[in-house]
Amino acid sequence: MSSQVGTLLNGRYRLDAQIGAGGMSTVYRAFDTVLERQVAIKLMHREIASDSDQLERFRREARAVAQLNHPYIVGVIDAGEDDGTPYIVFEYVEGETLKDRIRRFGRLPVGEAVAYAIEIARALGVAHDHQIVHRDVKPQNVLIDEEGAAKVTDFGIARSLREEGLTADGRVLGTTDYVSPEQALGQDVGPQSDLYSLGVVLFEMLTGDVPFHGENQVAVAMKHVREELPDVQLRRPEASSALASVVDRATAKDLDRRYGSDRELIADLEDVLAIETARSGQATGEATTVLRTLPSRARRRLPLRMRHPVRLVVALLLVGAAVAVALILAADRAERGAQGTRNIPTPQNTDLIPISLGQSNAKDYDPLGDNKSEHPREAKLVVDGETSTQWTTETYEGNTLGTKAGVGIYVVADPTVAARQMQVVSPTKGWSGAVYVAEAGPPPTSIEGWTRVGDIKSAKPSTRLKLDTAGNRFRYYLVWINKLPPEADKVEISEIRLWR
């Protein structure tokens, strides 16, 4: 198939660069000219679009992934056809594949490998809860975003357990380096098949290589049927016996011995991450992030100093010293400066799950301004994870917003999410406003088009509020400022965070 770079699909999506290709489709980095953002587009090859089975498989992918909303799954944004050629629009993930990462580093740090396995397992758990089996779990289908998190993609041969007849009996789909024994034999596959493939991926992350090699794909597939995986501890001696046991059980040939559910595997991986972190005495990379999400059961395995880091105490002491110096040098700004860099704790409610917001998923909102913008280049600073950086409103006289009823900034939760709680970190105290939401599509051009779900009566350095979304999914979450604090001429916001 010839490259379609430069094509404008349906007058909206401009194909800017080819970033991947397969037997059915080509993937492009594209630009959404309506919402002015980068996206990824999977475009079906013209020559096979006439094949009804292939076309249905392609459409099924869009339907399947559109049901899934999770921080560790690449989300579907849109789907359509242009001149008879179907396409799917995904969120664009800036980064590399897990396979690329393994090629660059070889064996990954043990904690990082386990952390990625947890994220992938959590993503698969969501798919399996929707009765969707991925059937092609491999590091090539896991993207590592700019923040270091794993995102599962390419459900191109995924199959709903509710659907039948789209795969011929005896046909092996998937990559044989990671194929489960039952899939290699052309038998029916279920969630346990994905867990086997994930076990092989974990083996590769730990050892730097796949377990089996052969003259061709059939030879490799038959090794998955007949041979046990090599002992992971022989290839990675520092791996604990608990970790080796997880790999062994995930890749068991016998389905009765293999993990029966995602939850069982995730629980063991969470325990192993705590064990491995306790053994090494430190955590690096994505392991640091995943450790914060472990349930209390697993966290109890960590040393006390890692559950209550000394660094936090030192940081608070340093902040206190900074406040004292600031009081001497600039009394009028001391409180705001100190509060802006204060460590903000994670919600203690373990039922809440943080929502991943990309570093470009924030935009200023000034529908009543002359130029319709309010420091747009600073907008990304509210999702950069740094409380020392801020988005700032324009400077207004007389501690009012002039003739405006309000001004604000919103974050984009792609594709949509039912957020339950928001945290607004702001060095500016005492301003008031509200939180509004809007569904998918272009954001409303006036505040009347938004739905109000929360109020900010008097902002604190860290304002946490429940959102009245009634379980409905929204794409845009707007912090609307309608009143400046006394004796202030602007408002600064450091971070906007969401939980579901």
C-alpha positions in Angstrom: 0.0 0.0 0.0 1.4 3.4 -0.9 1.8 6.0 1.9 -1.2 8.3 2.5 0.9 11.0 4.2 -0.6 14.4 3.5 -4.1 13.0 3.1 -7.0 14.8 4.9 -9.5 12.2 6.1 -13.1 13.5 6.0 -11.8 17.0 6.0 -10.6 16.7 9.6 -7.7 14.3 10.2 -4.4 15.2 8.4 -2.0 12.2 8.1 1.4 13.6 9.0 3.7 10.6 9.3 3.6 6.8 9.1 4.5 5.2 12.4 3.6 1.6 11.9 2.3 -1.0 9.5 0.7 -4.5 9.5 -1.0 -6.9 7.3 -4.4 -5.2 7.6 -3.6 -1.6 8.3 -1.1 1.3 8.5 -0.8 3.5 11.5 -0.2 7.2 11.1 0.6 10.1 13.4 -2.1 12.6 12.4 -3.5 16.0 13.4 -7.1 16.7 14.3 -7.8 20.0 12.6 -11.0 20.5 14.6 -9.7 20.0 18.1 -6.1 21.0 17.2 -4.3 18.0 18.7 -2.2 15.1 17.6 -3.9 11.7 17.3 -3.0 8.2 16.0 -5.0 6.8 13.1 -5.1 3.2 12.0 -6.1 3.2 8.3 -7.2 -0.1 6.7 -5.5 -1.1 3.5 -7.7 -0.4 0.5 -6.9 -3.7 -1.1 -8.4 -5.7 1.8 -11.3 -3.4 2.7 -13.5 -5.3 0.3 -13.0 -8.5 2.4 -16.1 -8.7 4.6 -14.4 -10.8 7.3 -11.4 -8.5 7.5 -13.6 -5.5 7.5 -15.7 -6.9 10.3 -12.6 -7.7 12.3 -11.3 -4.1 11.8 -14.7 -2.7 12.9 -14.8 -5.0 15.8 -11.6 -3.6 17.1 -13.1 -0.1 17.2 -16.2 -1.4 19.0 -14.2 -3.4 21.4 -11.7 -0.8 22.5 -14.3 2.0 22.6 -15.9 0.1 25.5 -12.6 0.3 27.5 -11.7 3.3 29.5 -8.5 2.9 31.6 -5.2 4.8 32.1 -3.3 1.8 30.9 -5.2 1.3 27.6 -4.8 3.4 24.5 -8.3 4.8 24.0 -10.4 5.1 20.9 -11.5 8.6 20.1 -13.4 8.2 16.8 -13.9 5.9 13.9 -15.2 6.4 10.3 -14.7 5.8 6.6 -13.1 8.0 4.0 -13.7 7.1 0.3 -14.6 3.5 1.3 -11.5 3.1 3.5 -12.3 2.5 7.2 -10.1 4.1 9.9 -9.9 4.3 13.7 -8.7 7.3 15.6 -6.8 6.7 18.9 -5.2 8.9 21.5 -1.6 9.6 20.4 1.0 8.3 22.8 4.4 10.0 22.6 7.1 7.5 23.6 8.3 4.1 22.6 7.1 0.5 22.7 8.0 -1.8 25.5 9.9 -3.9 22.9 12.0 -0.9 22.0 12.8 -0.3 25.6 13.9 -4.0 26.1 16.1 -3.6 23.0 17.7 -0.5 24.3 18.3 -1.7 27.9 18.3 -5.5 27.6 17.1 -6.7 31.0 15.0 -4.2 32.8 15.4 -3.5 36.5 13.4 -6.1 38.4 11.1 -3.6 40.1 10.4 -1.9 36.8 9.6 -5.1 35.0 7.1 -6.1 37.7 5.5 -2.6 37.7 4.9 -2.8 34.0 3.5 -6.3 34.3 1.0 -4.9 37.0 -0.1 -2.1 34.7 -0.5 -4.5 31.7 -2.5 -6.9 33.9 -4.7 -4.2 35.2 -5.5 -3.1 31.6 -6.2 -6.7 30.5 -8.4 -7.1 33.6 -10.6 -4.3 32.3 -10.8 -5.9 28.9 -11.7 -9.3 30.3 -14.4 -7.7 32.5 -15.9 -6.6 29.2 -15.6 -10.1 27.9 -12.8 -9.1 25.5 -9.7 -11.2 25.0 -6.7 -9.4 23.4 -5.1 -12.5 21.9 -1.9 -10.7 20.9 -0.3 -9.5 24.1 3.4 -8.7 23.3 5.8 -5.9 24.2 5.3 -4.5 20.6 1.7 -3.8 21.6 2.6 -2.0 24.8 3.4 1.7 24.6 5.5 3.5 27.2 4.3 7.1 27.4 6.3 10.2 28.3 5.4 9.8 32.0 6.7 6.2 32.0 3.4 4.4 32.2 2.5 1.4 30.1 -0.5 1.5 27.7 -1.8 -1.6 26.0 -2.8 -1.1 22.3 -3.6 -3.0 19.1 -6.7 -5.0 19.9 -6.7 -5.8 16.1 -7.3 -9.5 16.6 -9.2 -9.1 19.9 -12.3 -11.2 20.2 -15.4 -10.7 22.2 -16.4 -13.9 24.1 -19.9 -13.0 23.0 -19.1 -13.2 19.3 -18.5 -16.4 17.2 -17.5 -17.3 13.7 -15.0 -14.6 12.8 -11.9 -16.9 13.2 -11.6 -20.1 11.2 -11.0 -23.2 13.3 -7.4 -24.2 13.5 -6.0 -20.8 12.6 -3.4 -19.4 14.9 -3.6 -15.7 15.5 -1.0 -13.8 17.5 2.8 -13.6 17.6 4.3 -17.1 18.3 7.0 -15.8 20.6 4.3 -15.1 23.1 1.5 -17.5 22.0 -0.3 -19.7 24.6 -0.3 -23.4 24.0 -4.0 -23.5 23.4 -3.8 -20.7 20.9 -0.9 -22.4 19.1 -3.1 -25.5 18.8 -5.9 -23.5 17.3 -8.2 -24.2 20.3 -10.6 -21.7 21.8 -8.9 -19.1 23.9 -10.0 -17.1 26.9 -8.5 -14.6 29.4 -6.0 -17.2 30.6 -4.4 -17.1 27.2 -3.7 -13.4 27.6 -2.2 -14.1 31.1 0.1 -16.7 29.6 1.4 -14.2 27.0 1.9 -11.6 29.8 3.9 -14.2 31.7 6.2 -14.5 28.6 6.4 -10.7 28.4 7.5 -10.6 32.0 10.1 -13.3 31.4 11.5 -11.2 28.5 11.6 -8.0 30.6 13.6 -9.9 33.3 16.0 -11.8 31.0 16.2 -9.5 27.9 15.1 -12.3 25.5 12.1 -14.5 24.6 12.1 -18.0 26.1 12.1 -20.0 22.9 13.8 -19.7 19.5 13.3 -21.9 16.4 13.8 -22.2 12.7 10.3 -20.8 12.0 7.2 -19.6 13.8 5.6 -23.1 13.8 8.7 -24.5 15.6 8.5 -21.7 18.2 4.8 -22.3 18.7 5.3 -26.0 19.3 7.9 -25.3 22.0 5.2 -23.3 23.8 3.0 -26.4 23.6 5.7 -29.0 24.6 8.5 -27.3 26.6 8.6 -25.6 29.9 10.0 -22.1 30.0 13.7 -21.8 31.1 14.2 -21.1 34.8 14.0 -17.3 35.1 16.3 -17.4 38.2 19.1 -19.1 36.2 19.0 -16.2 33.7 18.3 -13.5 36.4 19.7 -14.7 39.7 18.7 -11.6 41.6 15.0 -12.4 41.0 13.2 -13.7 44.1 11.7 -17.1 44.3 8.3 -15.4 44.7 8.8 -13.6 41.3 9.9 -16.9 39.7 6.8 -18.6 41.0 4.6 -15.9 39.4 6.3 -16.4 36.0 5.9 -20.2 36.4 2.2 -20.1 37.3 1.4 -17.5 34.6 3.0 -19.7 31.9 1.8 -23.0 33.1 0.7 -25.3 30.2 -2.2 -26.8 32.2 -5.0 -24.3 32.6 -5.9 -25.7 36.0 -2.4 -24.7 37.2 -2.3 -21.3 35.4 -3.8 -18.2 37.0 -7.5 -18.4 36.7 -8.2 -14.7 36.8 -6.5 -11.3 36.4 -7.2 -10.5 40.0 -5.2 -13.5 41.2 -2.2 -12.5 39.0 -2.4 -8.8 40.0 -2.5 -9.6 43.7 0.6 -11.8 43.4 2.5 -9.2 41.3 1.6 -6.5 43.8 3.1 -8.6 46.6 6.1 -9.4 44.5 6.7 -5.7 43.8 6.7 -5.0 47.5 9.0 -8.0 48.2 11.5 -7.0 45.5 11.5 -3.4 46.6 12.1 -4.4 50.2 15.0 -6.7 49.1 16.7 -4.0 47.0 15.9 -1.2 49.5 15.0 1.2 46.7 12.6 1.8 43.8 13.3 3.4 40.4 11.4 4.2 37.3 7.8 3.2 37.0 8.1 1.0 40.1 8.0 4.3 42.1 4.7 5.2 40.6 3.1 1.8 40.9 4.2 1.4 44.6 1.9 4.3 45.5 -1.1 2.4 44.1 -0.5 -0.8 46.0 -3.2 -1.9 48.4 -2.5 -1.9 52.1 -2.1 -5.7 52.1 1.0 -5.4 49.8 2.3 -2.2 51.3 2.7 -3.9 54.6 5.5 -5.9 53.1 7.6 -2.7 52.6 10.0 -1.5 55.2 8.7 1.2 57.5 11.1 3.8 56.1 9.7 3.2 52.6 6.1 3.4 53.8 6.9 6.7 55.6 10.0 8.0 53.7 12.5 10.1 55.7 12.7 12.2 52.5 9.2 13.5 53.1 10.2 14.7 56.6 13.3 16.4 55.2 11.3 18.0 52.4 8.9 19.4 54.9 11.7 20.8 57.0 13.2 22.4 53.9 9.9 24.0 53.1 9.6 25.3 56.6 13.1 26.9 56.3 12.1 28.4 52.9 9.0 29.9 54.5 11.1 31.5 57.2 13.4 33.1 54.7 10.6 34.2 52.5 8.9 35.9 55.5 12.0 38.0 56.0 12.5 38.8 52.3 8.9 39.2 51.2 6.3 38.9 53.9 3.4 39.6 51.5 4.3 36.5 49.3 5.6 34.1 52.0 2.4 32.1 52.6 1.5 31.7 48.9 5.0 30.6 48.0 5.3 28.1 50.7 1.9 26.6 50.1 2.6 26.2 46.4 5.4 23.8 46.9 3.9 21.8 49.8 3.8 18.1 49.3 0.2 17.1 48.4 -0.9 13.7 49.8 -2.5 11.1 47.7 -6.2 10.3 48.7 -6.3 7.7 51.4 -9.5 6.2 50.0 -8.2 3.1 48.2 -11.3 3.0 46.1 -10.1 6.0 44.2 -8.0 5.4 41.1 -5.9 8.3 39.7 -6.7 9.4 36.1 -3.7 9.7 33.8 -3.6 13.1 32.1 -1.1 13.6 29.3 1.2 16.6 29.4 -0.6 18.3 26.6 -4.1 17.6 27.9 -4.8 21.0 29.4 -6.0 24.2 27.7 -6.9 27.8 28.9 -10.5 28.9 28.5 -11.4 32.5 28.0 -14.7 32.7 26.0 -15.3 36.3 27.1 -11.9 37.7 26.4 -11.0 39.8 23.4 -8.4 37.3 22.1 -10.1 34.2 23.6 -6.9 33.2 25.3 -5.5 33.3 28.8 -1.7 32.4 28.8 -2.2 29.3 26.6 1.5 28.3 26.7 1.3 27.9 30.5 -1.7 25.6 30.4 0.3 22.4 30.3 1.9 23.3 33.6 -1.2 22.2 35.5 -0.6 18.6 34.4 3.2 18.4 34.6 3.3 16.9 38.0 5.2 19.9 39.4 3.7 22.1 42.1 6.5 24.6 41.6 5.1 25.6 38.1 1.9 27.5 37.5 -0.6 28.5 34.9 -1.6 32.1 35.6 -4.6 34.2 34.7 -4.1 37.6 33.2 -3.5 40.5 35.6 -6.7 42.4 36.4 -7.2 45.7 38.2 -9.3 46.2 41.3 -9.3 42.5 42.2 -12.2 41.9 39.7 -12.2 40.1 36.4 -13.3 43.3 34.7 -16.3 42.8 32.5 -15.8 39.0 32.4 -18.1 36.7 34.3 -15.2 34.3 34.6 -12.1 32.7 33.1 -10.6 29.2 33.5 -8.6 26.3 32.4 -9.7 22.7 31.6 -8.1 19.3 31.4 -8.9 16.6 28.8 -9.5 13.1 30.1 -9.2 11.1 26.8 -11.4 9.5 25.7 -14.0 10.0 28.5 -14.1 9.2 32.2 -16.5 9.4 35.1 -14.3 11.3 37.5 -15.4 11.3 41.2 -12.9 13.7 42.7 -10.7 16.7 41.7 -7.8 18.3 43.4 -6.8 21.9 42.5 -3.4 23.0 43.8 -3.1 26.8 43.9 -0.6 29.1 45.5 -3.4 31.8 45.4 -5.8 31.5 48.4 -9.3 32.7 48.6 -10.5 32.8 45.0 -13.9 31.3 44.2 -15.4 29.5 41.3 -16.8 26.1 40.1 -16.0 22.9 38.3 -17.8 22.2 35.0 -17.8 19.2 32.7 -18.6 18.6 29.0 -18.9 15.5 26.9 -16.8 14.4 23.9 -16.6 16.6 20.9 -15.3 20.2 20.6 -15.4 22.0 24.0 -18.4 24.4 24.4 -17.7 27.9 23.3 -19.6 29.5 26.2 -20.0 28.6 29.9 -23.7 27.9 29.3 -22.8 24.8 27.3 -21.0 23.2 30.3 -22.5 21.2 33.2 -21.7 22.3 36.7 -20.6 19.5 39.0 -18.8 21.2 41.9 -18.2 24.5 43.7 -15.0 26.1 44.9 -16.1 28.6 47.6 -12.8 29.8 48.9 -9.7 28.1 47.3 -7.0 26.7 49.6 -3.5 25.7 48.7 -4.9 22.3 48.0 -8.6 22.2 47.3 -10.1 18.7 47.0 -13.8 18.4 46.1 -16.2 15.6 45.1 -17.7 15.9 41.6 -21.4 15.3 41.1 -21.0 13.4 37.7 -23.6 10.8 38.7 -21.4 8.1 37.1 -21.5 9.8 33.7 -18.4 10.0 31.5 -17.1 13.4 30.4 -14.1 14.4 28.4 -13.5 18.0 29.6 -13.2 19.1 33.2 -13.1 22.9 33.6 -11.9 24.9 36.6 -13.9 28.2 36.3 -12.7 31.2 38.3 -15.4 33.8 38.8 -14.0 35.9 41.7 -10.5 36.9 42.6 -9.4 36.9 46.3 -9.2 40.2 48.2 -6.2 42.4 47.3 -5.2 40.1 44.5 -5.0 40.8 40.8 -4.6 37.3 39.4 -4.9 33.6 40.2 -2.2 30.9 39.9 -3.0 27.2 39.6 -0.2 24.7 39.9 -1.9 21.3 39.4 -5.3 19.8 38.5 -5.7 16.2 39.4 -8.6 13.8 38.9 -9.6 10.5 40.4 -12.3 8.0 39.5 
